[in-house]
Amino acid sequence: MTDSKPHEMKGCPLIKIGHVLSPYKEQAGTPIQPSFGEAQDAEIHIYPEFREALEDLDRFNYIWLITWFDRSTSYKLKVVP
């Protein structure tokens, strides 16, 4: 299911090119830092019309993945660890 309509972020249009599937479906129970949880696998699904842009990615050791937490309902800018 492709939803590539632009989303607005303070005047900057964002186009969804895929989605991440994670074992965490709810905010409750999701570790706040990697060191507080078990290692979990997640999947990145890129929509077919954008896959050509990722050709030859396997030549690199690392990539930057920028995500949009569209289901987040609240947050704190400062927390006490």
DSSP file (Angstrom, degrees, kcal/mol; ACC not computed):
  #  RESIDUE AA STRUCTURE BP1 BP2  ACC     N-H-->O    O-->H-N    N-H-->O    O-->H-N    TCO  KAPPA ALPHA  PHI   PSI    X-CA   Y-CA   Z-CA
    1    1 A M              0   0    0      0, 0.0     2,-0.5     0, 0.0    46,-0.0   0.000 360.0 360.0 360.0 113.0    0.0    0.0    0.0
    2    2 A T        +     0   0    0      1,-0.0     2,-0.3     2,-0.0    15,-0.1  -0.794 360.0 175.8 -95.5 126.9    1.7    3.2   -1.2
    3    3 A D        +     0   0    0     -2,-0.5    13,-0.4    13,-0.1    15,-0.1  -0.697  17.9 153.9-123.9  75.7    0.8    6.4    0.5
    4    4 A S        +     0   0    0     -2,-0.3    -1,-0.1    11,-0.1     3,-0.1   0.115  24.4 127.8 -97.3  23.3    3.2    8.8   -1.2
    5    5 A K  S    S-     0   0    0      1,-0.1    11,-0.5    10,-0.1     9,-0.1  -0.572  70.1 -98.2 -74.3 143.8    1.2   11.9   -0.7
    6    6 A P  E     -A   15   0A   0      0, 0.0     2,-0.4     0, 0.0     9,-0.2  -0.317  31.7-152.8 -64.9 142.0    3.3   14.7    0.8
    7    7 A H  E     -A   14   0A   0      7,-2.7     7,-2.9     5,-0.1     2,-0.4  -0.905  18.3-126.3-108.6 143.5    3.1   15.3    4.6
    8    8 A E  E     +A   13   0A   0     -2,-0.4     2,-0.4     5,-0.2     0, 0.0  -0.774  25.9 177.9 -96.5 133.6    3.8   18.8    5.8
    9    9 A M  E >  S-A   12   0A   0      3,-1.1     3,-1.3    -2,-0.4    -2,-0.0  -0.833  80.1 -42.0-131.2  93.5    6.4   19.5    8.5
   10   10 A K  T 3  S-     0   0    0     -2,-0.4    -2,-0.0     1,-0.3     0, 0.0   0.907 123.1 -41.2  49.7  48.8    6.6   23.3    9.1
   11   11 A G  T 3  S+     0   0    0      1,-0.2    -1,-0.3     0, 0.0    -3,-0.1   0.449 114.8 115.3  85.3   0.6    6.4   24.0    5.4
   12   12 A C  E <   -A    9   0A   0     -3,-1.3    -3,-1.1     2,-0.0     2,-0.2  -0.896  61.8-138.3-105.6 109.0    8.7   21.1    4.3
   13   13 A P  E     -A    8   0A   0      0, 0.0     2,-0.4     0, 0.0    -5,-0.2  -0.461  17.7-162.7 -69.9 134.3    6.9   18.5    2.2
   14   14 A L  E     -A    7   0A   0     -7,-2.9    -7,-2.7    -2,-0.2     2,-0.5  -0.944   4.6-154.7-115.4 137.6    7.8   14.9    3.1
   15   15 A I  E     -A    6   0A   0     -2,-0.4     2,-0.4    -9,-0.2   -11,-0.1  -0.960  18.4-129.4-115.1 124.2    7.1   12.0    0.8
   16   16 A K        +     0   0    0     -2,-0.5   -13,-0.1   -11,-0.5     3,-0.1  -0.573  28.4 175.0 -72.1 122.2    6.7    8.6    2.3
   17   17 A I        -     0   0    0     -2,-0.4    30,-2.7     1,-0.2     2,-0.3   0.419  62.9 -35.4-108.5  -1.6    8.9    6.1    0.4
   18   18 A G  E     -B   46   0B   0     28,-0.3     2,-0.3   -15,-0.1    28,-0.2  -0.973  60.7-109.0 173.2-164.5    8.3    3.1    2.6
   19   19 A H  E     -B   45   0B   0     26,-2.3    26,-3.2    -2,-0.3     2,-0.5  -0.981  16.8-120.9-152.8 162.1    7.7    2.0    6.1
   20   20 A V  E     -B   44   0B   0     -2,-0.3     2,-0.6    24,-0.2    24,-0.2  -0.908  16.6-152.7-108.3 131.3    9.4    0.1    9.0
   21   21 A L  E     +B   43   0B   0     22,-3.2    22,-2.6    -2,-0.5     4,-0.1  -0.928  24.0 173.6-103.5 122.1    7.9   -3.0   10.5
   22   22 A S        -     0   0    0     -2,-0.6    20,-0.1    20,-0.2    -2,-0.0  -0.881  44.1-122.8-125.7 153.8    8.9   -3.5   14.1
   23   23 A P  S    S+     0   0    0      0, 0.0     2,-0.7     0, 0.0    19,-0.1   0.669  94.7  86.6 -69.7 -12.9    7.9   -6.0   16.8
   24   24 A Y        +     0   0    0      1,-0.2    -2,-0.2     3,-0.0     3,-0.1  -0.793  45.4 162.8 -92.4 115.6    6.8   -2.9   18.9
   25   25 A K        +     0   0    0     -2,-0.7     2,-0.3     3,-0.1    -1,-0.2   0.629  62.9  44.6-104.7 -19.0    3.2   -1.9   18.1
   26   26 A E  S    S-     0   0    0      2,-0.3     4,-0.2     1,-0.1    -1,-0.1  -0.919  76.5-126.6-126.8 151.5    2.5    0.2   21.1
   27   27 A Q  S >  S+     0   0    0     -2,-0.3     3,-1.8    44,-0.1     2,-0.2   0.899  92.5  83.9 -62.3 -41.1    4.5    2.9   22.9
   28   28 A A  T 3  S+     0   0    0      1,-0.3    -2,-0.3    -3,-0.1    -3,-0.1  -0.464  99.7  19.2 -64.7 128.6    4.0    1.0   26.2
   29   29 A G  T 3  S+     0   0    0      1,-0.3    -1,-0.3    -2,-0.2    -2,-0.1   0.284  90.7 125.6  94.9 -11.2    6.6   -1.7   26.5
   30   30 A T    <   -     0   0    0     -3,-1.8    -1,-0.3    -4,-0.2     7,-0.0  -0.703  68.9-112.0 -81.6 128.3    9.0   -0.2   23.9
   31   31 A P        -     0   0    0      0, 0.0     6,-0.1     0, 0.0    -1,-0.1  -0.300  14.5-145.1 -60.4 141.3   12.5    0.3   25.4
   32   32 A I  S    S+     0   0    0      1,-0.2     3,-0.0     4,-0.1    -2,-0.0   0.722  86.4  19.0 -80.8 -20.4   13.5    3.9   25.8
   33   33 A Q  S >  S-     0   0    0      1,-0.1     3,-1.9     0, 0.0     4,-0.2  -0.985  81.6-117.1-143.9 149.0   17.1    3.2   25.0
   34   34 A P  G >  S+     0   0    0      0, 0.0     3,-1.4     0, 0.0    -1,-0.1   0.829 112.5  62.0 -56.3 -32.9   18.7    0.2   23.2
   35   35 A S  G 3  S+     0   0    0      1,-0.3     4,-0.1    -3,-0.0    -3,-0.0   0.656  99.8  56.0 -69.9 -13.3   20.6   -0.8   26.3
   36   36 A F  G <  S+     0   0    0     -3,-1.9     2,-0.3     2,-0.1    -1,-0.3   0.386 107.3  51.3 -98.0   3.2   17.4   -1.3   28.2
   37   37 A G  S <  S-     0   0    0     -3,-1.4     2,-0.2    -4,-0.2     3,-0.1  -0.836  86.0 -94.2-134.7 171.0   15.9   -3.9   25.8
   38   38 A E        -     0   0    0     -2,-0.3     2,-0.2     1,-0.1    -2,-0.1  -0.483  53.1 -91.1 -79.1 154.7   16.6   -7.1   24.0
   39   39 A A        -     0   0    0     -2,-0.2     2,-0.4    -4,-0.1    -1,-0.1  -0.510  52.5-175.1 -65.0 131.3   17.9   -7.0   20.4
   40   40 A Q        -     0   0    0     -2,-0.2     2,-0.3    -3,-0.1    -3,-0.0  -0.967  21.0-127.6-130.9 146.1   15.0   -7.1   18.0
   41   41 A D        -     0   0    0     -2,-0.4     2,-0.3   -19,-0.0     0, 0.0  -0.699  25.3-177.0 -90.1 146.1   14.8   -7.4   14.2
   42   42 A A        -     0   0    0     -2,-0.3     2,-0.4   -20,-0.1   -20,-0.2  -0.921  16.7-133.7-133.8 161.7   12.8   -4.9   12.2
   43   43 A E  E     -B   21   0B   0    -22,-2.6   -22,-3.2    -2,-0.3     2,-0.5  -0.940   4.2-148.9-120.8 141.6   12.2   -4.7    8.5
   44   44 A I  E     -B   20   0B   0     -2,-0.4     2,-0.6   -24,-0.2   -24,-0.2  -0.948  13.3-165.3-108.1 122.7   12.4   -1.8    6.1
   45   45 A H  E     -B   19   0B   0    -26,-3.2   -26,-2.3    -2,-0.5     2,-0.4  -0.940   1.2-164.0-112.2 117.2   10.0   -1.9    3.2
   46   46 A I  E     -B   18   0B   0     -2,-0.6   -28,-0.3   -28,-0.2     5,-0.1  -0.848  27.6-113.4 -99.5 133.1   10.6    0.5    0.3
   47   47 A Y    >>  -     0   0    0    -30,-2.7     3,-2.3    -2,-0.4     4,-0.6  -0.367  28.6-114.4 -65.5 144.3    7.8    1.1   -2.1
   48   48 A P  G >4 S+     0   0    0      0, 0.0     3,-1.0     0, 0.0     4,-0.5   0.811 111.8  60.8 -51.3 -38.9    8.5   -0.2   -5.6
   49   49 A E  G 34 S+     0   0    0      1,-0.2     4,-0.1     2,-0.1    -2,-0.1   0.611 110.5  42.0 -69.5  -9.2    8.6    3.2   -7.3
   50   50 A F  G X4 S+     0   0    0     -3,-2.3     3,-0.9   -33,-0.2     4,-0.3   0.451  87.3  91.3-111.4  -4.3   11.5    4.3   -5.1
   51   51 A R  G X< S+     0   0    0     -3,-1.0     3,-1.8    -4,-0.6     4,-0.2   0.826  75.3  66.1 -65.8 -32.6   13.6    1.1   -5.1
   52   52 A E  G >  S+     0   0    0     -4,-0.5     3,-1.4     1,-0.3    -1,-0.2   0.838  93.5  61.8 -57.6 -32.9   15.7    2.2   -8.1
   53   53 A A  G <  S+     0   0    0     -3,-0.9    -1,-0.3     1,-0.3    -2,-0.2   0.680 101.3  53.8 -67.7 -16.5   17.2    5.0   -6.0
   54   54 A L  G X  S+     0   0    0     -3,-1.8     3,-1.5    -4,-0.3    -1,-0.3   0.304  76.5 132.6-102.9   8.7   18.7    2.4   -3.6
   55   55 A E  T <  S+     0   0    0     -3,-1.4    -3,-0.0     1,-0.3     0, 0.0  -0.285  72.6  19.5 -58.7 145.9   20.5    0.4   -6.2
   56   56 A D  T >  S+     0   0    0      1,-0.1     3,-1.4     2,-0.0    -1,-0.3   0.593  81.4 130.0  69.0  13.7   24.1   -0.5   -5.3
   57   57 A L  G X   +     0   0    0     -3,-1.5     3,-1.9     1,-0.3    -2,-0.1   0.774  57.7  74.5 -66.0 -24.8   23.4    0.2   -1.6
   58   58 A D  G 3  S+     0   0    0      1,-0.3    -1,-0.3    -4,-0.2    -3,-0.1   0.575  80.1  72.8 -67.5  -7.4   25.0   -3.1   -0.7
   59   59 A R  G <  S+     0   0    0     -3,-1.4    -1,-0.3     2,-0.0     2,-0.3   0.619  88.5  77.2 -77.6 -12.7   28.5   -1.6   -1.4
   60   60 A F    <   -     0   0    0     -3,-1.9     3,-0.1    -4,-0.1    -4,-0.0  -0.693  68.0-149.0-103.3 150.8   28.2    0.4    1.8
   61   61 A N  S    S+     0   0    0     -2,-0.3     2,-0.3     1,-0.2    -1,-0.1   0.807  84.2  17.9 -81.7 -32.3   28.7   -0.7    5.4
   62   62 A Y        -     0   0    0      2,-0.0     2,-0.3     0, 0.0    -1,-0.2  -0.958  60.1-169.4-139.4 153.5   26.2    1.8    6.9
   63   63 A I        -     0   0    0     -2,-0.3     2,-0.5    -3,-0.1    -6,-0.0  -0.949  28.5-115.0-135.0 159.6   23.3    4.0    5.7
   64   64 A W        -     0   0    0     -2,-0.3     2,-0.6     2,-0.0    -2,-0.0  -0.840  27.0-163.4 -93.1 129.2   21.4    6.7    7.5
   65   65 A L        -     0   0    0     -2,-0.5     2,-0.5     2,-0.0    -2,-0.0  -0.963   2.2-167.0-116.0 117.4   17.8    5.9    8.1
   66   66 A I        -     0   0    0     -2,-0.6     2,-0.3     2,-0.0    -2,-0.0  -0.908  12.3-172.0-106.2 126.0   15.5    8.8    8.9
   67   67 A T        -     0   0    0     -2,-0.5     2,-0.5     2,-0.0   -48,-0.0  -0.796  22.0-140.4-119.5 160.1   12.1    7.9   10.2
   68   68 A W        -     0   0    0     -2,-0.3     2,-1.9     3,-0.0     3,-0.1  -0.981  14.9-144.5-118.0 117.1    8.9    9.7   11.0
   69   69 A F    >   +     0   0    0     -2,-0.5     3,-1.2     1,-0.2    -2,-0.0  -0.567  29.6 169.1 -83.4  79.7    7.2    8.5   14.1
   70   70 A D  T 3  S+     0   0    0     -2,-1.9    -1,-0.2     1,-0.3    -3,-0.0   0.639  70.8  52.0 -72.0 -15.5    3.6    9.0   12.8
   71   71 A R  T 3  S+     0   0    0     -3,-0.1    -1,-0.3   -45,-0.0     2,-0.2   0.429  78.1 118.9-100.0   0.4    1.9    7.1   15.7
   72   72 A S    <   +     0   0    0     -3,-1.2     3,-0.1     1,-0.2    -3,-0.0  -0.488  35.3 178.0 -69.2 130.8    3.6    9.1   18.5
   73   73 A T        +     0   0    0      1,-0.3     2,-0.3    -2,-0.2    -1,-0.2   0.650  62.3   9.9-108.4 -21.1    1.0   10.9   20.6
   74   74 A S        +     0   0    0      2,-0.0     2,-0.3     0, 0.0    -1,-0.3  -0.984  58.2 176.0-153.6 162.1    3.2   12.5   23.2
   75   75 A Y        -     0   0    0     -2,-0.3     2,-0.4    -3,-0.1     3,-0.1  -0.979  23.4-132.1-160.2 162.3    6.8   13.2   24.1
   76   76 A K        -     0   0    0     -2,-0.3     3,-0.1     1,-0.1    -2,-0.0  -0.991   8.6-151.5-121.2 130.9    9.0   14.9   26.6
   77   77 A L  S    S+     0   0    0     -2,-0.4     2,-0.4     1,-0.2    -1,-0.1   0.789  88.2  32.1 -71.2 -26.7   11.8   17.2   25.5
   78   78 A K  S    S+     0   0    0     -3,-0.1     2,-0.3     2,-0.0    -1,-0.2  -0.995  71.0 177.5-134.9 129.5   13.8   16.5   28.6
   79   79 A V        -     0   0    0     -2,-0.4     0, 0.0    -3,-0.1     0, 0.0  -0.902  30.4-121.1-127.1 157.9   13.8   13.3   30.6
   80   80 A V              0   0    0     -2,-0.3    -2,-0.0     1,-0.1     0, 0.0  -0.880 360.0 360.0 -97.7 117.9   15.7   12.1   33.7
   81   81 A P              0   0    0      0, 0.0    -1,-0.1     0, 0.0     0, 0.0   0.520 360.0 360.0 -68.0 360.0   17.7    9.0   32.9
